[in-house]
Amino acid sequence: MVADDLCNGYRFCEPADGSGKDPMERLIDRYIHRFPCPARATIEDRVPRVRELVERSGARGVIFLFQKFCTPHLADYPALAAELKNGGIPVLLVEMDESGNIEGQLKTRFEAFFEIIGG
């Protein structure tokens, strides 16, 4: 794993700080310019940022791991997947529910995906 798009991962940490004369201005600037969340940003804002994250990180593939029925993330998926596929980046969609009873299925799907990306 070279990057993520998690609420409590990269999106929480990027950017590391903001601009401004005092701490409050820097905090506000950081909050306004942080990595866009699918629940609070348009797909037009997210596509270039996700594409840049993939390019900058050197990712050879992208796994979209969604909680089942997470509408904002699922709504973003078609546009993000199409953009990445057009750029030659393989993608894998995995939906999980609260039961977590898909370990064997996930292992098989991940192994196949890793073979595709040469990992």
N, C-alpha and C positions, 0 to 999 in steps of 0.2 A: 504494500500500500504506500503510495507516494503523496496522496492528498485526500481530502474529504470535503463534503458539502453538508456537514452536520450542524444542527443548531448549536450544539455544545462543543463543536470542533473548530474547523477553520473559520466558519462564519463568526464565531464568538471572538476569535483572536485576530482577525484581519480587518482593517489595518491595526497594527500594534498601537499606534497613537494617532492623534489628530493634530490639526494646525490651529494656532491661535495664540493670543497674548497671555491668557491666563488659563488655569486648569479647567474651568467651566467651559470656555470656548473650545479648548482642545477635546474635551469629553463630548460636547455636542457635535463637533466636526467629525470625530471618530464614529459616533453613532450614525450620523447621516451618511457617511461614506463607506460603511461596512459592507461586506459581501452580501448581495441581495438574497433575501429569503423568499421562497416561493409563495409564502402566505402574505407577504407584504411588498412584493415587487412584480412587475410585469415580465412576461417571458422575453420581451424585447430587451429588458435590462439584464436578464439572467443568461441568455444564450452567449453573448460575447464574453461575459465574465467566466462562465464555465469553460468555454473553449480556451480562453487564455490560461485558466488554471490547469487544464489538461496539457497544453503546450509547455507551459513553464515548469510543470512537474515532471515532464517526460513520460507521462503515463502511456502505456501501450494498449490499454483497454479501460473501459469504465463499467463498473457494476453499479446499477441502480438498485438499491436495497430499500424497499418501502414498507412501511407498516400498512397493512391492508386497510383500505378506505381512507387513506390520507389524501384527500382531494387535491390540495395545492401541489403536492409533489407529483401525483399521478397526472394532473393536468399539464404540468411542465414536460413530462416525459416525451410525448411525441415530437415536439419541436427540438428538444435537446438531443434525443437519439438520432433524429434525421440529420441535424447539423454535424454531430460527431461521425456518423456513418459516412456522410458526404466527404468528410475530411480523412477517411480511411481508418477511423478509430472504431474497433469492435465494441459493442455494448451488450450487456446482459441485464435483463430485468428480473428481479426477484421480489416477490411480495410475501411478507410474513404476517402471520396473525399471532394472537396472544398465546395460542397453544404451544407453539415452538416444536411441533412434532414433525419436522421436515428435514431432520439432520441428514439422513441418507440421500434424499433427493438433492439437497443443497450440495453435498459432497460430490455427487456425480456431475451436477451442472457446473460447479466451480472447476472441477478437474478438466472437463471438456473445454471450458472457456480459457483456462490457463494454457491448454494445448494450442488453442487458436492464436493466442497472443505470444506464444513462445516462452512461457514462464515456467 
